[in-house]
Amino acid sequence: YPIMRGDLATAIRASESVPGLFSPVWIDGHLLIDGGVSDPVPVDVARRLGADTVIAVDVLVRPEEVRLGGVTLPDLRERFLGITKAIA
């Protein structure tokens, strides 16, 4: 959900909302978290907003290779999304 208008501070707060660290933020009836949790390289959003050419770089390592206490990043992402949906 691209934030196209409104209070900048609230938009920044939503952008840094990582479940487990910072609570989600309600904007225009949408419960928002950091977009990187669900879509780290949002090429589709850029295209929907009218971009003809999109140059994107995903600088993260393969998520399945990163382990935090025996849990992979995709596992954490699923947990974060589950928490966010449960709160909604």
C-alpha positions in Angstrom: 0.0 0.0 0.0 1.8 3.1 -1.2 1.3 6.2 1.0 0.7 9.0 -1.4 -0.5 11.7 1.0 -0.9 12.6 4.7 1.4 13.2 7.6 5.1 12.5 6.9 5.9 11.5 10.5 3.1 8.9 10.5 4.3 7.5 7.1 7.8 7.2 8.5 6.4 5.5 11.6 4.6 3.0 9.5 7.7 2.4 7.4 9.7 1.4 10.5 7.0 -0.8 12.0 8.6 -4.2 12.2 6.4 -6.7 14.1 7.9 -7.6 17.4 9.9 -4.3 17.5 7.4 -1.5 16.7 3.7 -1.8 16.5 1.8 -1.4 13.2 0.2 1.9 12.2 -3.3 2.5 10.9 -3.4 4.8 7.9 -6.6 5.3 5.8 -8.1 2.1 7.1 -5.0 0.0 6.4 -2.9 -1.6 9.2 0.7 -1.0 7.9 4.1 -2.4 8.7 7.5 -2.0 7.1 7.0 -2.9 3.4 10.3 -4.9 3.4 8.7 -7.5 5.6 6.3 -8.5 2.8 7.8 -7.1 -0.3 11.5 -6.1 -0.1 11.8 -5.0 -3.7 8.4 -3.6 -4.7 8.9 -3.4 -8.5 5.2 -4.1 -9.0 4.2 -1.0 -7.0 6.6 1.2 -9.1 4.9 -0.1 -12.3 1.4 0.4 -10.9 2.4 4.0 -10.1 3.4 4.6 -13.8 7.1 3.7 -14.0 8.0 2.5 -17.5 11.5 1.3 -16.5 12.4 0.1 -13.0 15.9 -0.6 -11.9 16.1 -2.5 -8.6 18.7 -4.2 -6.5 18.0 -6.7 -3.8 21.1 -6.4 -1.6 20.0 -9.1 0.9 21.5 -12.5 1.0 19.2 -15.4 0.2 16.7 -15.3 3.1 16.7 -19.1 3.5 20.5 -18.9 4.2 20.2 -16.5 7.2 19.4 -18.2 10.5 18.6 -16.3 13.7 18.5 -18.7 16.6 17.8 -21.6 14.2 14.9 -19.7 12.5 15.2 -18.6 8.9 14.2 -15.1 7.6 11.2 -16.5 5.7 10.0 -18.2 8.9 10.3 -14.9 10.7 8.5 -13.1 7.9 5.6 -15.5 8.2 5.5 -15.1 12.0 5.5 -11.2 11.6 2.7 -11.3 9.1 0.7 -13.7 11.3 1.1 -11.4 14.3 0.1 -8.4 12.2 -3.0 -10.2 10.9 -3.9 -11.3 14.4 -3.7 -7.7 15.7 -5.9 -6.5 12.8 
